[in-house]
Amino acid sequence: MKFGLIVSKQHPAGVSMVERFREHIEQVRAARDAGFDLIVMGQHYLSTPFQEIQTLPSLARLAAEAGSMRVGARAAAAAAQSRRRRRTGGYAGCDL
């Protein structure tokens, strides 16, 4: 069985993003040391009132800590989300 870590990059307004990113680095190190196989970070386009760090530069930095873990990005397609929610009440996304 394989395990992965989804790194949440969306944080409340006013918190230190530098401190939050340091926590993400520690999370990835802990996941690597625990034998996890994958880290993933998503992208949201409608995140107000939260603040977000940028996905790809963040993943590039986290990859340096990931060792042999795979690194992935996930982007939510807003138009597909809207159509699918109307049809099924579900969520549509695109794995990169």
C-alpha positions in Angstrom: 0.0 0.0 0.0 1.2 3.5 -0.8 0.6 6.7 1.1 0.7 10.3 0.2 0.5 13.7 1.9 -1.7 16.5 0.6 0.1 19.7 1.6 -2.5 22.4 2.3 -1.3 25.8 1.2 -4.3 27.8 2.0 -4.1 29.7 5.3 -6.1 32.4 7.1 -5.4 36.0 6.4 -2.9 37.6 8.7 -0.8 34.5 9.6 2.9 34.3 8.8 3.3 32.5 5.5 7.0 32.2 6.2 6.2 30.2 9.3 3.5 28.2 7.6 5.9 27.2 4.8 8.5 26.2 7.4 5.8 23.9 8.8 5.2 22.5 5.3 8.9 21.7 5.0 8.8 19.8 8.4 5.7 17.9 7.3 7.4 16.7 4.1 10.5 15.7 6.0 8.3 13.8 8.5 6.4 12.1 5.7 9.6 11.1 3.9 11.1 9.7 7.1 7.8 7.8 7.7 8.0 6.1 4.3 5.3 8.1 2.5 5.4 7.7 -1.3 3.9 11.0 -2.6 3.4 14.7 -1.8 0.7 16.7 -3.6 -0.2 20.4 -3.5 -3.3 21.8 -5.0 -4.2 25.1 -6.7 -7.4 27.1 -6.0 -8.5 30.2 -7.9 -11.2 31.4 -5.6 -9.5 31.4 -2.2 -10.8 34.7 -0.6 -10.5 35.4 2.3 -7.6 33.0 2.6 -4.1 33.6 1.5 -2.1 31.0 -0.5 1.5 30.3 -1.4 2.2 29.6 -5.1 2.0 25.9 -6.0 4.9 25.2 -8.4 7.6 27.3 -6.7 6.6 25.7 -3.4 6.6 22.2 -4.8 10.1 22.8 -6.2 11.3 23.7 -2.8 9.5 20.8 -1.1 10.9 18.4 -3.7 14.4 19.1 -2.2 13.1 17.6 1.0 11.1 14.8 -0.5 13.9 12.3 -1.2 12.5 9.5 -3.4 8.9 10.6 -2.9 6.9 11.6 -6.0 5.8 15.2 -6.2 2.5 16.2 -7.8 0.4 19.3 -8.4 -3.4 19.4 -8.6 -5.4 22.2 -10.4 -9.1 22.6 -9.9 -10.8 23.5 -13.2 -13.4 26.2 -12.2 -15.5 25.8 -15.3 -15.6 22.0 -15.1 -16.3 22.3 -11.4 -19.3 24.4 -12.0 -20.8 22.1 -14.7 -20.1 18.9 -12.7 -21.5 20.4 -9.5 -24.8 21.2 -11.3 -24.9 17.7 -12.8 -23.8 15.6 -9.9 -23.1 17.7 -6.9 -19.5 16.5 -7.1 -16.1 18.0 -7.6 -14.1 18.1 -10.8 -10.3 18.5 -10.9 -7.3 17.8 -13.1 -4.3 15.9 -11.9 -1.1 17.1 -13.4 
